[in-house]
């Protein structure tokens, strides 16, 4: 290992020597490459093309840049605000002039702006006469309270306030038969999600059918890709690389997004005894690099954990609560190796704007509420977009009584399902933080021990009230 690290150091020195020294022209800026960055992310940040940055810096292989490399950003890009260098053990202070203003960017929230300027949501809302802190818009000019902003650095780097992945808020649905494309379009859906499981030996072409099916019907395709937990348990380090190689092959087939694994915080999906956000981030890092080398435009989403409080706020042999799991991911650097944070919300039995009063036990747990899940993931990854890769409400209406394990949803009606889904979509859209909202699910007919059909928006009588309510949110005429 030590010899390998030395060789990497020598390679980096050789690369540094080989990069031509370019003179900076008027209007150009310089960017120093940080850990986890690639040319795609840098080009998005400055509003220029990958080819323009590569050409200006004499880069022949756009997939090969290194930490510490200085890149000249051509004229035409916009220079982002400078984040002061953190002093270890001390907070970073950004002076905020009294009476200053801030222009809201796409993806901003009052919470993010308040953190950036070291103030509170309430102070900004009060100064600007904002009645609903969740409703601000790109281009809005906000008066900022005077003083100094303090950005805490709890044992790590300051998270740079992020801008969601280009494309804004989009809606989609998890499909099984793909038999209802017209209803999906009527709901305002532009994405379809399909899950595939790699058996460890099949070629990447096993994903071709799902991609072709979505594309032929005019939808973007999100592939949720997971593998075999027993194979993973045998040799994790090797499996991470094998799985990444498989995903690189899938990326070459042209999907629009890939979610790396599914619910890796429970032993139904990840080997018992090896479940941790740190371990999962190793897989995610390998997958992200492999996918981006093939196609930097693919949206890479972290595998959404199962929302749970079963493990008492900790990790055990058989799993982790998603709270501690995503905090482990963040500490391991997951924010640098994904475009969007995956999350699931599928146990709601109250409206999504409700934050208390769930009638079940443990009613104060964050996973009982849409806003609780949103707030948790948004706070752990403050600079990243959020992607709901499953969000749904279970209703037994039109079916037999629910199995005992799902009896908590016995009183939810199909009408409540449709209304609550649209309300959640509206909250997600207004937040400026949600990139993708995938409804779980569109058309399952499986109503057994796992009553997936009870979540489906296509109900037993082939109606889809949720298609209408979601369509209203998405502005479908």
TAVENGI-V909756 format. One record per residue. PHI is phi in radians with two decimals (999 if undefined). D_FIRST is the distance of its C-alpha to the first C-alpha in Angstrom with 1 decimal. Layout:
phi: (PHI & PHI)
d_first: (D_FIRST & D_FIRST)
This chain:
phi: (999 & -1.10 & -1.09 & -1.11 & -1.12 & -1.06 & -1.08 & -1.07 & -1.09 & -1.12 & -1.09 & -1.08 & -1.12 & -1.08 & -1.09 & -1.11 & -1.20 & -1.37 & -1.31 & -1.13 & -1.49 & -1.93 & -1.39 & -1.47 & -1.59 & -1.03 & 1.53 & -1.54 & -2.21 & -2.05 & -2.05 & -1.68 & -1.12 & -1.82 & -1.00 & 1.59 & -1.51 & -2.41 & -1.11 & -1.09 & -1.14 & -1.17 & -1.13 & -1.10 & -1.09 & -1.74 & 1.25 & -2.21 & -1.48 & -1.02 & -1.11 & -1.16 & -1.15 & -1.09 & -1.13 & -1.15 & -1.89 & 1.11 & -1.64 & -1.54 & -1.98 & -1.18 & -1.58 & -2.11 & -2.30 & -2.42 & -1.05 & 1.64 & -1.14 & -1.68 & -1.91 & -1.48 & -1.59 & -1.08 & -1.03 & 2.07 & -1.48 & -1.94 & -1.43 & -1.25 & -1.07 & -1.35 & -1.67 & -1.02 & -1.19 & -1.36 & -1.66 & -0.91 & 1.45 & -2.18 & -1.27 & -1.59 & -1.99 & -1.95 & -1.10 & -2.13 & -1.15 & -1.06 & 1.37 & -1.28 & -2.25 & -2.42 & -1.65 & -1.15 & -1.74 & -1.00 & 1.69 & -1.22 & -2.27 & -1.09 & -1.08 & -1.17 & -1.14 & -1.07 & -1.09 & -1.07 & -1.79 & 1.15 & -2.26 & -2.08 & -1.02 & -1.09 & -1.12 & -1.18 & -1.05 & -1.13 & -1.14 & -1.86 & 1.12 & -1.60 & -1.37 & -2.03 & -1.07 & -1.49 & -2.06 & -2.28 & -2.48 & -1.04 & 1.68 & -1.16 & -1.71 & -1.86 & -1.31 & -1.90 & -1.03 & -1.31 & 2.16 & -2.15 & -1.72 & -1.99 & -1.75 & -1.19 & -2.20 & -1.31 & 1.28 & -2.88 & -1.22 & -1.25 & -1.21 & -1.26 & -0.94 & -1.70 & -1.91 & -0.95 & -0.92 & -0.91 & 2.27 & 1.22 & -1.32 & -2.37 & -2.01 & -2.68 & -2.51 & -1.39 & -2.02 & -2.02 & -1.69 & 0.99 & -1.65 & -2.26 & -1.12 & -1.16 & -1.14 & -1.11 & -1.12 & -1.14 & -1.43 & 1.53 & -1.38 & -2.07 & -2.10 & -2.20 & -1.98 & -2.34 & -1.76 & -2.19 & -2.07 & -1.50 & -1.54 & 1.71 & -2.37 & -1.12 & -1.29 & -1.06 & -1.09 & -1.11 & -1.57 & -1.10 & -1.07 & -1.12 & -1.13 & -1.11 & -1.10 & -1.16 & -1.11 & -1.16 & -1.76 & 1.49 & -1.91 & -1.27 & -2.10 & -1.83 & -1.73 & -1.54 & -2.05 & -2.25 & -2.19 & -1.90 & -1.18 & -1.16 & -1.14 & -1.07 & -1.12 & -1.14 & -2.74 & -0.96 & -1.04 & -1.21 & -1.13 & -0.96 & -1.22 & -1.10 & -1.14 & -1.09 & -1.11 & -1.07 & -1.14 & -1.08 & -1.14 & -1.12 & -1.03 & -1.17 & -1.45 & 1.64 & -1.24 & -1.59 & -2.66 & -2.33 & -1.70 & -1.53 & 1.36 & -2.49 & 0.76 & -1.32 & -1.69 & -2.29 & -1.31 & -1.24 & -2.16 & -2.33 & -1.06 & -1.01 & 1.51 & -2.16 & -1.53 & -2.85 & -1.13 & -1.18 & -1.08 & -1.08 & -1.11 & -1.09 & -1.11 & -1.04 & -1.08 & -1.13 & -1.15 & -1.04 & -1.08 & -1.16 & -1.16 & -1.19 & -1.11 & -1.44 & -2.65 & -1.19 & -1.52 & -1.25 & -1.35 & -1.76 & -2.00 & -1.20 & -1.12 & -1.15 & -1.24 & -1.27 & -1.28 & -2.75 & -2.05 & -1.04 & -1.66 & 1.17 & 1.36 & -2.50 & -1.83 & -2.20 & -1.05 & -1.67 & 2.87 & -2.28 & -1.06 & -1.13 & -1.02 & -1.16 & -1.08 & -1.27 & -1.18 & -1.09 & -1.02 & -1.06 & -1.15 & -1.48 & 1.63 & -1.06 & -1.05 & -1.56 & -2.22 & -2.76 & -1.63 & -2.66 & -1.53 & -1.40 & -2.57 & -2.04 & -2.50 & -2.58 & -2.15 & -1.35 & -2.31 & -2.34 & -1.01 & -1.20 & -1.54 & -1.59 & -2.08 & -2.75 & 1.56 & -1.05 & -1.32 & -1.41 & -1.14 & 0.98 & -1.21 & -1.59 & -1.21 & -1.00 & -1.26 & -1.26 & -2.22 & -0.97 & -1.16 & -1.09 & -1.14 & -1.03 & -1.09 & -1.05 & -1.20 & -1.15 & -1.38 & -1.27 & -2.13 & -1.15 & -1.82 & -2.12 & -1.28 & -1.89 & -2.21 & -1.33 & -1.57 & -2.60 & -2.54 & -2.83 & -2.18 & -1.57 & -2.37 & -1.49 & -0.98 & 1.56 & -2.13 & -1.22 & -0.96 & -1.20 & -1.04 & -0.97 & -1.17 & -2.05 & -1.11 & -1.05 & -1.76 & -1.03 & -1.74 & -1.39 & -1.61 & -1.11 & -1.14 & -1.09 & -0.96 & -1.19 & -1.21 & -1.17 & -1.07 & -1.20 & -1.14 & -1.12 & -1.09 & -1.14 & -1.08 & -1.11 & -1.11 & -1.22 & -1.17 & 1.32 & -1.86 & -1.64 & -1.51 & -2.48 & -2.27 & -1.75 & -1.25 & -1.81 & -2.41 & -1.55 & -2.55 & -1.13 & -2.03 & -1.47 & -2.28 & -2.10 & -1.06 & -1.94 & -1.38 & -1.04 & -1.12 & -1.19 & -1.52 & -1.12 & -1.44 & -1.44 & -1.49 & -0.97 & -1.57 & 1.21 & -1.58 & -2.54 & -1.10 & -1.13 & -1.09 & -1.28 & -1.17 & -1.18 & -1.05 & -1.13 & -1.07 & -1.51 & 1.30 & -1.36 & -1.39)
d_first: (0.0 & 3.8 & 5.4 & 5.0 & 6.3 & 8.8 & 9.9 & 10.6 & 12.5 & 14.4 & 15.3 & 16.6 & 18.7 & 20.1 & 21.1 & 22.8 & 24.7 & 25.8 & 27.2 & 30.9 & 32.5 & 35.3 & 38.2 & 38.8 & 42.3 & 44.7 & 43.9 & 40.2 & 37.4 & 33.8 & 30.9 & 27.5 & 24.9 & 23.3 & 20.2 & 21.2 & 24.1 & 25.1 & 28.3 & 30.2 & 29.9 & 30.6 & 33.6 & 35.0 & 34.7 & 36.8 & 39.1 & 38.4 & 37.2 & 33.7 & 35.4 & 37.1 & 33.9 & 32.2 & 35.3 & 35.8 & 32.3 & 32.1 & 29.3 & 29.6 & 26.9 & 27.6 & 24.4 & 22.3 & 22.5 & 20.0 & 20.1 & 22.5 & 24.3 & 28.1 & 30.2 & 34.0 & 35.8 & 38.9 & 42.4 & 43.3 & 40.5 & 41.0 & 39.1 & 37.9 & 38.7 & 36.5 & 34.6 & 34.7 & 31.4 & 30.8 & 30.9 & 28.6 & 30.8 & 33.8 & 35.3 & 35.7 & 39.4 & 40.9 & 44.6 & 46.9 & 50.4 & 53.3 & 55.1 & 52.1 & 51.5 & 48.6 & 48.8 & 47.2 & 44.5 & 43.9 & 41.7 & 42.7 & 43.9 & 45.9 & 43.1 & 40.6 & 43.1 & 44.1 & 40.5 & 40.1 & 43.2 & 43.0 & 46.1 & 47.2 & 48.1 & 51.6 & 52.1 & 51.4 & 53.4 & 56.3 & 56.4 & 56.5 & 58.7 & 56.1 & 57.5 & 54.5 & 51.1 & 49.5 & 51.6 & 50.7 & 50.4 & 48.6 & 50.8 & 52.4 & 52.8 & 52.3 & 53.6 & 51.0 & 51.8 & 51.6 & 49.3 & 45.6 & 42.8 & 40.0 & 36.7 & 34.8 & 31.1 & 30.1 & 26.7 & 25.5 & 26.5 & 30.1 & 30.3 & 32.1 & 35.3 & 34.7 & 37.0 & 37.1 & 35.9 & 38.8 & 41.4 & 42.7 & 43.7 & 44.0 & 45.2 & 44.4 & 44.8 & 42.9 & 44.9 & 45.4 & 48.3 & 48.5 & 52.2 & 53.1 & 52.0 & 55.3 & 55.0 & 51.5 & 52.6 & 55.5 & 53.1 & 51.4 & 48.3 & 46.3 & 43.2 & 42.8 & 39.9 & 39.1 & 36.4 & 34.7 & 32.5 & 30.0 & 30.3 & 26.9 & 28.6 & 31.3 & 31.1 & 31.0 & 34.8 & 35.6 & 35.6 & 38.1 & 41.2 & 40.4 & 39.7 & 42.9 & 45.0 & 44.2 & 44.6 & 47.8 & 49.3 & 48.2 & 45.4 & 41.9 & 39.5 & 36.8 & 34.7 & 33.3 & 30.6 & 29.2 & 27.8 & 27.9 & 26.8 & 26.8 & 24.4 & 22.1 & 22.3 & 21.2 & 17.6 & 17.2 & 13.9 & 15.4 & 18.7 & 17.8 & 16.9 & 20.0 & 22.2 & 21.1 & 22.1 & 25.3 & 26.1 & 25.6 & 28.2 & 30.4 & 30.1 & 31.5 & 34.6 & 35.6 & 35.6 & 36.3 & 33.9 & 31.2 & 30.7 & 27.2 & 28.1 & 31.0 & 31.4 & 27.9 & 29.1 & 31.2 & 30.7 & 33.0 & 30.3 & 26.9 & 26.0 & 27.5 & 25.2 & 22.5 & 24.6 & 23.5 & 23.5 & 19.9 & 18.9 & 21.4 & 20.1 & 16.8 & 19.1 & 21.3 & 18.8 & 17.8 & 21.5 & 22.7 & 20.6 & 21.8 & 25.4 & 25.7 & 24.5 & 27.4 & 30.0 & 29.6 & 33.0 & 32.1 & 32.3 & 29.2 & 30.1 & 28.0 & 29.1 & 32.1 & 31.9 & 34.9 & 37.1 & 37.7 & 38.6 & 38.5 & 35.6 & 37.4 & 35.2 & 32.0 & 29.4 & 30.3 & 29.0 & 31.0 & 30.4 & 30.4 & 33.3 & 32.5 & 33.0 & 30.1 & 28.0 & 28.4 & 27.9 & 24.5 & 23.9 & 25.2 & 23.0 & 19.9 & 21.0 & 22.9 & 25.6 & 23.5 & 22.8 & 26.3 & 29.8 & 31.7 & 31.4 & 32.7 & 35.2 & 37.9 & 41.3 & 43.6 & 45.3 & 47.9 & 51.6 & 52.8 & 53.1 & 50.0 & 51.6 & 52.2 & 49.8 & 51.6 & 54.0 & 52.0 & 54.3 & 51.6 & 50.0 & 47.2 & 48.9 & 47.1 & 43.6 & 42.2 & 41.6 & 45.4 & 46.0 & 45.0 & 44.9 & 42.9 & 40.1 & 40.4 & 40.3 & 37.3 & 35.0 & 36.5 & 35.8 & 32.2 & 31.4 & 34.0 & 32.9 & 32.6 & 35.2 & 36.0 & 36.5 & 38.6 & 37.5 & 40.0 & 43.0 & 46.1 & 49.1 & 50.2 & 53.9 & 55.7 & 58.8 & 60.2 & 58.1 & 58.5 & 57.5 & 53.8 & 51.9 & 51.7 & 48.1 & 49.2 & 52.6 & 51.7 & 52.6 & 55.9 & 58.0 & 56.2 & 58.4 & 57.5 & 59.2 & 57.0 & 53.9 & 55.0 & 56.0 & 52.9 & 50.6 & 52.4 & 52.4 & 48.6 & 48.2 & 50.4 & 48.5 & 45.2 & 46.8 & 48.3 & 45.1 & 43.5 & 40.1 & 40.3 & 39.2 & 39.9 & 42.2 & 42.0 & 44.9 & 44.2 & 46.0 & 48.6 & 50.0 & 48.6 & 51.4 & 49.4 & 51.2 & 50.1 & 47.9 & 45.8 & 48.7 & 47.0 & 50.4 & 51.5 & 49.1 & 50.3 & 52.3 & 54.4 & 56.6 & 58.5 & 61.5 & 59.4 & 60.0 & 57.3 & 58.5 & 55.0 & 55.0 & 58.0 & 56.7 & 53.3 & 55.1 & 57.0 & 53.9 & 52.5 & 55.8 & 56.7 & 60.4)
